């Protein structure tokens, strides 16, 4: 949605429907027809009252005609209501689909740094609640508001014809409504924005709470979590009460004022009819009262939907925080790779995270040959994960350049590059589906032979064959039905199926027991064969096979060598190795 302008929400809303105005127009047309009894009823009732109160000047045919007209306008509601809803639904559901698709597309384009600053719950609220609020806004703007405005116009026109002297009563309600809307607009927008922010914060917190339930239960912290939840709920409740309070004051004030106008109109019309002044008949009293009630109800409806309108326009601004965000990973018009050898060259690479002064990496210079296994070692905060993120392309160097196969990584379409890359991390990410669906996620068609061989090489086939449904077994959210070792073996099998040229292993065995680690280490050796591999490992014993070990400290490379060289060198790696050795049981 290239024309999205959150600072001009009404224009943006119209842009949503620029291809569907015909359907919205038909929906409005059928709505006006179906709603016609509300406008005709006061006139028909007034005619009937005049007919029966003055039989000498009216015939029964007039009575039958008015009765038939009223009956027809009521019955037609069934087909016209259906077509009104049908056309409205076609337009709004298409808008919902298109807007959510656009949001998902943009979320897939945004850089990883965007997700570091936005919680999952808040983004989820924008995808679901905000789009629903925009759909509700559409219904109000293209349905309720036109009908209420038309009701006011018809009431004024009929009154001008039948009882022009009472036009003043009717006309006074319009500026009165405008005054109410004007004074309510700003405070409503402020309170709705606050309520939305609190709602997003609550959504983010609830997602976090559900993920933490096993840890909460294990530490006996249920009551602490309940109190935290109560605090969050109280904040949302307070924000909602502020919105409800201003709505209550506004609606009650409007209702009292308009009903007083209606009472004055009724008494004034009755007085004129009693005195025989200005041509006001008994039927005219009914007509004026009926139309004034319709007009009053229309004004009150506008005031009632004002919070929804404000919420809808605020939702357009909220969605714009995604669609207008410029933190995009830009790949258009860049070089698309058709093959990768796996040669890396880091030339004076430094990186500083936004909002910080100290660089996470400083002047990294490194040459990596195809098929080489490079281990990254260092204390916490040394820059290992930052370097991996640079290799993946999640972040770009602040200073310096990274070359892949002698091509500047910043000028490569990263989507084409990542087809040749696989990651096996400490935290295996799986989704709620079958084993087969998780294995083939993001992978092109593979042959049966390759599929089963990958499972065998990852030591995953042995436990899959013991499951009731085999590869069709549902593993639950994030693979909760599997053990840590089983999840990790699936992750390795998934990496093998991709047949990558570049492999990143991020502490892939750190959370496993000795038996599981042995099986997975064996599977990883198969996976690393003839592939350029970067390994981050805290267990130094797992990187003996590395061609070179890069020791990082405070963002700088302080040592480079193989395992035995660094152990005997007496530097930082040697100290880390000795420390881990001392922790081993004797």
Secondary structure, DSSP 8 states (H G I E B T S, - for coil): -TT--TTSHHHHHHHHTTT-HHHHHHHHHHHHHHTHHHHHHHHHHHHHHHHHH-GGG--HHHHHHHHHHHHHHHHTHHHHHHHHHHHHHHHHHHHHHHHHHHHHHHHHHB-HHHHHSS-HHHHHHIIIIIHHHHHHHHHIIIIIHHHHHHHHHHHHHHHHHH-GGGHHHHHHHHHHHHHHHHHHHHHHHHHHHHHHHHHHHHHHHHHHHHHTHHHHHHTT-HHHHHHHHHHHHHHHHHHHHHHHHHHHHHHHHHHHHHHHHHHHHHHHHHHHHHHT-TT--HHHHHHHHHHHHHHHHHHHHHHHHHHHHHHHHHHHHHHHHHHT---B---TTSB--S-----EEEEEEEE--TT-SS-SEEEEEEEE-TT-EEEEE-STTSSHHHHHHHHHTSS--SEEEEEETTEEGGGB-HHHHHTTEEEEESS----SSBHHHHHTTT-----HHHHHHHHHHTT-HHHHTTSTTGGG-B--GGGTTS-HHHHHHHHHHHHHHHT-SEEEEESTTTTS-HHHHHHHHHHHHHHHTTSEEEEE-SSGGGGTT-SEEEEEETTEEEEEE-HHHHHHHTSHHHHHHHHHHHHS--
